[in-house]
Amino acid sequence: MKQDTPITVTSPLLPPLEEFIPYLEDIWQRKWITNNGHYHQELEKALCDYLGVEYISLFTNGTLPLITALQALRIGGEVITTPYSFVATTHSLWWNGIKPVFADIDPATGNLDPEKVEAAITSRTTAIMPVHVYGNPCDTTALQEIADKYGLKIIYDAAHAFGVKRDGESILKAGDISTLSFHATKTYNTVEGGALICHDAETKKRIDHLKNFGFAGETEVVAPGINGKLDEIRAAYGLINLRHVNQAIEARKKVAETYRAAFKDVEGIRMFEPIPGVRSNYSYFPIFVSEKEYGKSRDALYEEMARHDVLGRRYFYPLISTFSTYRGLPSANPSNLPVATRMANEVICLPMHHSLSPEDIYKTIEIIRKS
Ligand SMILES: *Cc1c(COP(=O)(O)O)cnc(C)c1O
């Protein structure tokens, strides 16, 4: 039953090579290949337009903007965050000497539950770091109310939320800072890359210093910054991909709609409900397998899929709070995180990308319906 190429959970959106070559020729002519070059500036402008935000700083990946955001806002002490994410979210706190405090999530979205966040606040809490997981918008209104009430900052890890809008507004406008990842596996990629969105020119200036070693001028270093710069080659690649990303999102939408219709009546398979007013980017398609109702465990289904060369991913399993660095924290105790623990044990992200064929989709559906 093995076919030659497995159906993978994701596939990178690659710019057409013939469109890329003239950009490379131009970069070779310019001989300016990094440090806020021509295409870097062009991409910042184009992304502001596309995303509907005012201030963006590009980075060489999606982890450094998280680390830099915490530096820029001078966050310390304790930060409340979600265990149901990619490890980079919590690692960014650790790299800043901040103690992560895990709070449980809402089963309807997979995002931090504002009530659990409020309950986790102590005198040492300085900020909240939520994630718009799978591109599902967080309850930004409730989180902001809590932040305002206790004088906390909010840094959104929006790595999954490229282009996501609610009621026509970019969700990147929420909180003090949002960060994006342009990693190869994401809906929009620059191979590796990322960005930080802030809401005023002063903060953008500080971020731009911080991502360039703290240099504020030829001989002036204003902060212990890092090297987070995106080069010209990937900026040009990103400009081209931006022209193709809407088409890729449309293709993903069709996959999502097909999956949704196919699993509607399958007992023991739960999906997220579409959220009214949200323009999704269809970055992932998670299903949650209830062993009791489905008759087979999540891992058994995952392995059955793999036997047929359909490679799902158990995002997010295991929970970040179970990794050795974090599991000793009091908030990492599974009894504090019952919803996240259950979702991590039930989730499989199905193959979801712009170049899945109808046959790929059909095959994936059949395995899950028949298992
Ligand atoms: C991908 C991802 C990151 C990290 O991005 P990189 O570009 O790989 O450094 C951070 N947070 C979340 C939730 C992610 O999915």
The ligand as an SDF file (V2000), in Angstrom:
LIG
                    3D

 15 15  0  0  0  0  0  0  0  0999 V2000
    6.9560   28.4280   14.6340 C   0  0  0  0  0  0  0  0  0  0  0  0
    6.6490   28.9680   15.9760 C   0  0  0  0  0  0  0  0  0  0  0  0
    7.5420   29.7900   16.6800 C   0  0  0  0  0  0  0  0  0  0  0  0
    8.9850   29.9710   16.3190 C   0  0  0  0  0  0  0  0  0  0  0  0
    9.2360   30.4080   15.0880 O   0  0  0  0  0  0  0  0  0  0  0  0
   10.6240   30.1250   14.3660 P   0  0  0  0  0  0  0  0  0  0  0  0
   10.4740   30.9830   13.1590 O   0  0  0  0  0  0  0  0  0  0  0  0
   10.6640   28.6690   14.0420 O   0  0  0  0  0  0  0  0  0  0  0  0
   11.7110   30.5580   15.2580 O   0  0  0  0  0  0  0  0  0  0  0  0
    7.1360   30.3840   17.8670 C   0  0  0  0  0  0  0  0  0  0  0  0
    5.9220   30.1380   18.3750 N   0  0  0  0  0  0  0  0  0  0  0  0
    5.0410   29.3270   17.7510 C   0  0  0  0  0  0  0  0  0  0  0  0
    3.7070   29.1150   18.3700 C   0  0  0  0  0  0  0  0  0  0  0  0
    5.3880   28.6880   16.5570 C   0  0  0  0  0  0  0  0  0  0  0  0
    4.5350   27.8440   15.9790 O   0  0  0  0  0  0  0  0  0  0  0  0
  1  2  1  0
  2  3  1  0
  2 14  2  0
  3  4  1  0
  3 10  2  0
  4  5  1  0
  5  6  1  0
  6  7  2  0
  6  8  1  0
  6  9  1  0
 10 11  1  0
 11 12  2  0
 12 13  1  0
 12 14  1  0
 14 15  1  0
M  END
$$$$
